[in-house]
């Protein structure tokens, strides 16, 4: 029997439509990954409910996705837990200390090829049977994930806990702490991009707490963080695509731990005791609302920019409408936490 030509045409049209929908990310689905004490809780952004908890026995200081989103690395200071995002299972635990060397990790990111971790570390060594400790200067450690070994380490200034990879420049990292530095991964040399503590006259000294990196794999690649000086509130902006740094002066003074840029790059959302919406072009406050759950540390946006997640700090995450800043719901968590990230599965 010959195939019906109209059926063949219909199948071809349906196939084309399905391929178009897939290519445009129509089947993409957002989740919030919230590593709280003793468990990673995964939230479905369609229903704003917890759909899975992955247990561990630890407290997580920070976390980072691999650029392809296949792995989520949870920094527990003395070790790093590895989550497979396809199965949402804990598949490995990376430990760095030994009997003669204690390594504490205070900041973490993943190389562009996903093969290495870059970690801001404190390392203390001792010799066998000698009651004396040798505290090394703070180190930026390059760790080979497959080989499970440290391959390079460079001394860095104290209090730098946020390494940032540059998407199109695998030879450099940006380090944020008491200042903002660019580190050459081939030579270990640093150059100042912006002074925070060590400013140049007539600039004011600046204060900025940089613990959270609210971006998501595949987003616009722009990191925004608040800082304070004698003039008030500002935001430094690092474009991870170009490696360039710029600043935006806020028109009003709000207290904020962290901030995020909307997918359309029009608004900054910042958080501490209020949720603040700021015009990216002018620095003017569009709207601010007090948080009903009190102080919160960080924020995450859905990929369409319609909802913003605030928290955690205590055992909950609040969900707001980005247009109105209306509180939509509060999601209870199993414990307190410090970090969360939105991840889109395709």
C-alpha positions in Angstrom: 0.0 0.0 0.0 1.3 3.4 -1.0 1.6 6.0 1.8 -1.0 8.7 1.8 0.6 11.9 0.6 -1.5 14.1 2.9 -0.4 12.1 5.9 3.2 12.4 4.9 2.8 16.2 4.5 1.1 16.4 7.9 3.8 14.4 9.6 6.4 16.7 8.0 4.7 19.8 9.3 4.3 18.4 12.8 8.0 17.4 12.9 9.0 20.9 11.7 6.9 22.5 14.4 8.3 20.3 17.1 11.8 20.9 16.0 11.2 24.7 16.0 9.7 24.5 19.5 12.7 22.6 20.8 15.2 24.9 19.2 13.4 27.9 20.8 13.5 26.4 24.2 9.7 26.0 24.4 10.1 22.9 26.5 12.6 24.5 28.9 11.7 24.2 32.6 13.0 26.2 35.5 14.0 24.9 38.9 15.6 26.4 42.0 18.4 24.5 43.5 18.6 25.5 47.2 21.5 23.9 49.2 20.4 24.3 52.8 21.9 22.6 55.9 22.0 18.8 55.4 20.1 18.7 52.1 19.8 20.2 48.6 16.2 21.1 48.0 14.9 21.4 44.4 11.9 23.6 43.7 9.7 23.4 40.6 9.2 27.0 39.4 5.9 26.1 37.8 4.3 25.0 41.0 6.7 26.6 43.5 6.9 23.4 45.5 9.8 21.2 46.6 10.0 18.1 44.4 13.2 16.5 45.7 15.6 16.7 48.6 19.2 15.3 48.2 20.6 14.6 51.6 24.1 15.2 52.9 25.5 16.0 56.3 26.9 19.5 56.0 26.4 23.2 55.7 27.0 24.8 52.3 28.8 28.1 52.0 28.5 28.6 48.2 27.8 26.7 45.0 28.6 26.7 41.3 27.2 25.1 38.1 29.4 23.8 35.4 28.9 25.9 32.3 27.0 23.2 30.5 24.8 22.7 33.6 25.5 19.0 33.9 27.1 19.3 37.4 26.3 21.4 40.5 29.2 21.8 42.9 28.3 22.5 46.5 31.1 24.1 48.6 31.0 22.8 52.2 34.4 24.4 53.1 36.2 21.1 53.9 34.8 19.3 50.9 32.8 19.8 47.7 29.7 17.7 46.9 29.0 16.9 43.2 25.4 16.8 42.0 24.4 15.2 38.6 21.6 17.5 37.4 20.3 14.9 34.9 19.4 12.5 37.7 19.5 15.0 40.6 21.7 12.6 42.6 24.8 13.1 44.7 27.5 11.3 42.7 30.7 12.3 44.3 32.4 14.1 47.2 35.7 15.8 46.7 38.0 16.2 49.7 41.2 18.2 49.7 42.7 17.8 53.1 45.1 15.1 54.4 46.7 14.3 57.7 49.5 16.8 57.0 47.5 19.5 55.1 44.2 21.1 55.9 42.4 22.9 53.0 39.4 25.2 53.6 37.5 26.4 50.5 35.8 29.8 50.7 34.9 30.4 47.1 34.5 28.2 44.0 33.8 28.4 40.3 34.2 26.0 37.4 36.4 26.4 34.3 34.8 27.1 30.9 35.5 23.5 29.7 34.0 22.1 32.9 37.2 20.1 33.7 38.6 22.2 36.6 37.5 23.9 39.7 39.0 27.2 40.8 38.9 27.6 44.5 39.9 30.4 46.9 41.5 28.4 49.8 43.2 28.7 53.1 45.9 26.0 53.5 47.6 24.9 56.8 50.4 22.4 56.7 52.3 20.5 59.3 55.3 18.1 59.3 55.1 14.6 60.7 55.8 14.5 64.5 56.6 18.2 64.6 54.1 20.3 66.7 54.3 23.3 64.5 51.8 24.6 61.9 52.7 26.4 58.7 49.8 28.7 57.6 50.3 29.5 53.9 49.2 32.8 52.3 45.6 32.5 50.9 45.7 30.5 47.6 43.9 30.3 44.3 43.9 26.5 43.7 43.3 24.9 40.2 41.8 21.5 40.7 41.6 18.8 38.1 38.2 17.2 38.6 38.8 14.0 36.6 42.3 13.5 38.0 41.1 14.4 41.5 44.2 16.5 42.2 45.4 20.0 42.6 47.5 21.0 39.6 48.4 24.6 40.4 48.1 27.1 43.1 48.9 30.8 43.3 49.1 33.1 46.4 46.4 35.7 46.4 45.5 38.5 48.9 43.5 37.8 52.0 39.7 37.9 52.0 39.1 37.1 48.3 36.2 34.5 48.2 34.6 35.0 44.8 36.4 33.7 41.7 34.6 34.6 38.5 35.3 32.9 35.1 35.3 34.9 31.9 33.3 33.2 29.2 35.6 34.1 26.3 38.9 34.3 28.1 40.0 30.9 29.7 43.4 32.4 30.6 42.1 34.8 33.2 39.8 34.9 36.3 38.3 37.8 38.1 38.8 37.7 41.9 36.5 39.8 44.0 37.1 40.5 47.7 38.8 43.6 49.2 39.4 44.7 45.7 38.5 43.5 42.2 41.5 41.8 40.5 42.1 40.0 37.2 44.3 37.0 37.7 46.5 35.6 34.9 46.1 31.8 35.1 49.4 31.2 33.3 51.6 33.4 35.3 49.7 33.9 38.6 50.1 37.7 38.3 47.2 40.0 39.2 46.2 43.5 38.1 43.6 45.7 39.8 40.4 46.3 37.9 38.7 48.3 40.6 39.8 49.3 44.1 37.4 48.7 47.0 39.7 48.9 50.0 42.7 50.0 48.0 41.4 52.9 46.0 43.3 55.6 44.3 42.8 59.2 45.3 40.5 61.0 45.0 38.2 57.9 45.0 36.5 57.0 48.3 37.1 53.6 49.9 34.3 51.2 49.1 32.6 48.4 51.0 31.2 45.3 49.3 30.3 41.8 50.5 30.7 39.4 47.6 29.6 35.9 48.5 26.7 35.2 46.1 26.8 34.9 42.3 23.1 34.6 41.4 23.6 34.0 37.7 22.5 30.8 35.9 24.1 28.6 33.2 23.3 30.1 29.8 22.2 33.5 31.0 23.4 36.9 29.7 26.7 36.5 31.6 26.5 39.8 33.5 27.4 39.9 37.2 26.1 42.8 39.3 26.9 43.5 42.9 26.2 46.4 45.3 28.9 48.5 47.0 28.9 51.4 49.3 31.1 54.5 49.6 30.8 58.0 51.1 28.5 59.0 48.2 26.0 56.2 48.9 25.1 53.0 47.0 26.6 51.9 43.7 26.7 48.7 41.7 29.8 47.3 40.0 29.0 45.3 36.8 31.3 42.6 35.4 30.5 41.5 31.9 31.8 37.9 31.8 31.5 37.9 27.9 33.9 40.8 27.4 35.8 40.9 30.7 34.9 44.6 31.1 33.9 46.3 34.4 31.6 49.3 34.7 29.7 51.0 37.6 26.2 52.3 38.1 25.4 54.9 40.8 22.2 54.2 42.6 19.9 57.2 43.1 18.8 56.0 46.5 20.5 54.2 49.3 19.3 50.8 50.2 21.1 48.1 52.1 21.7 45.0 49.9 23.7 41.8 50.2 23.4 40.7 46.6 21.8 41.6 43.3 20.9 40.2 39.9 20.2 41.6 36.4 17.0 40.8 34.7 17.1 38.6 31.5 16.3 41.7 29.3 19.0 43.7 31.1 16.6 46.5 32.0 16.4 46.1 35.8 18.6 45.2 38.8 16.9 43.4 41.7 18.7 43.6 45.0 17.9 42.2 48.4 18.6 42.4 52.1 15.7 43.6 54.3 13.8 44.9 51.2 13.4 43.7 47.7 14.5 46.6 45.4 13.9 47.1 41.7 16.3 49.5 40.1 16.4 50.9 36.5 19.6 49.7 34.9 19.9 52.7 32.7 19.5 55.4 35.3 20.0 53.8 38.7 16.7 55.1 39.9 14.5 53.0 42.2 11.5 51.7 40.4 10.0 50.1 43.5 11.0 48.7 46.9 9.0 46.5 49.3 9.9 45.2 52.8 10.4 41.5 53.0 7.8 39.8 55.1 10.2 37.0 56.1 12.9 39.4 57.2 16.5 39.5 56.1 17.4 37.4 53.1 20.7 36.8 51.3 20.3 36.3 47.6 17.9 36.2 44.6 17.1 34.2 41.5 15.0 34.9 38.5 13.0 32.6 36.3 14.4 32.5 32.7 11.4 34.5 31.4 12.0 37.2 34.1 8.5 37.1 35.5 9.2 35.7 38.9 12.0 36.4 41.4 12.9 34.1 44.3 14.2 35.7 47.5 16.2 33.8 50.1 17.2 31.9 51.9 18.6 33.0 55.2 16.0 31.4 57.4 14.2 28.2 56.4 12.2 29.6 53.5 12.2 31.2 50.0 9.8 33.9 49.0 8.4 34.3 45.5 7.6 37.7 44.1 6.1 39.0 40.8 8.9 41.0 39.2 6.5 43.6 37.6 4.6 44.5 40.8 6.9 43.1 43.5 3.8 41.5 44.9 4.5 38.5 47.2 3.1 35.4 45.5 4.0 32.7 48.0 6.5 31.5 50.6 8.1 28.1 50.2 9.1 26.5 53.5 12.5 24.7 53.5 13.8 21.9 55.7 16.5 24.2 57.3 18.4 27.5 57.0 20.5 28.1 54.0 22.7 30.8 52.4 22.6 30.1 48.7 20.4 29.2 45.7 20.6 29.1 42.0 18.0 28.9 39.2 18.7 26.1 36.7 16.8 25.6 33.4 16.5 22.0 32.2 15.9 21.5 28.5 
